[in-house]
Amino acid sequence: MILVSAGRPVPRPQARADAKERIVVLKVVVLVKYTPDLTGTVRFADDGTVDRDAVEGQLSELDEYAAEQALRISENGGAEVVYVTMGPAAAAGALRKALSMGGDRAVHVLDDALHGSDAIATSAVLAEAVRKVGHDLVVCGMASTDAGMGVVPSMVAERLGVPQLTYARELTLAGDEVRIERETDAAVETVVAPLPALVSVTDRSGDPRYPSFKGIMAAKKKPVETWTLADLGPDTGGTGLSAARSATRSITARPPRQAGPRVTDEGEGQVALADFLASRKFI
């Protein structure tokens, strides 16, 4: 077991109460993403970006684990849970899905100028949105299910100037600190940092809850604010496809699936199977 400390001590957030007089100790912001359904056929537009209108979208499955951890914190100690996303108009569906699991409200950053933004621009926009919402703890999935880069959480933490605790398989709060367990190839690390901080969680952090009918109905009444880049200020410049540091050079369609070879076993089937596996370098 390795103990790692990150960041510097900060004052404990002051307790506050919402409109229902529920005592709220922390404000937890969960970053979520609207991603294409990977079971569908993903198509690309002429500019090299994913054609969002050609495939159904959903809340990124890895972000459901982040929502679950935030909701456990809220249930155990009292916290306001706010979901934040950046994406097209349909991304509101991802926010409603998260709100149906639980939580208090959501913010949707929606602007045509965001189309084609890369990870660097995305982190800038999300960081400004989190800063405007206010935060004691930011929770993210370890990566999105479409791009799978896993870099945005670290970028957001750097922009916010808070400690980052990444790839957590377990998340707990103790006093003024957040503590995680991170499993690596060499050891299980215990990483501790003062609040405010940012944590990204893995799919081993705890199964996300299934939205109940009551939760689905309640989510329809929870507030979802829509912000544009103008609402966030000048630090979100450099967005859009023209400012992206990476570009799609070419796109090749996945080849159609073909039937594999069929062997009639007349006493030599095991040899034919071994030859086939060897030709594919499986053995």
C-alpha angles and dihedrals in degrees: 000000000000122000116210126181123203133186131001132284117277132184117276112258112257118249115253137179131227128218091284091053091246108156108244117193100174141026110221118192117199118200111213135176136211107226135178117266102257091208088067130071109273114212130189130226124231091265092059097254125121112275098236093187092058097061137039117255134212145175107288106260092225090056090060087070090054090050090050093053092049091050092050089053090050092050095046101044113004120267139162109238117208123182120211127191138168118208149090124318091273089062087082085079090063090053092050090050090053092046090051087061089053139275135115112259145339143223124214118197103206124173133139088227090068095067110122096008116161128224093274093055091042091055091050093052094045092047092053091047091050091047091052093047092047123232146206094176131014118201125193139170113256090249141340119268093233107047097017093198097134094202103106096080092056092045092050091049091051092051092048092047094232132128116271122218108186138191095016118183090183130027128192137163121221118179109301094350141080117215129195139179115223120191117213134172090262105037149339108265125205108209121191129188137165122251134292094058144137124239130188116199133205131223088263093066095091136304113277116242122253113244112252123220088252090052092049092052093045091051090063090065099044115105120258114187121203117213130185128207088263088062091056101050137234097309090081095069121127096055129140136053095293091058096043116123091214130051139190108245099183142352125215121192118235109260115249117263115260130202114259125235118284119216125200107214110226095158097297099072094114091055092050090049092049091048091050093050091046092051089056091045093241089128 
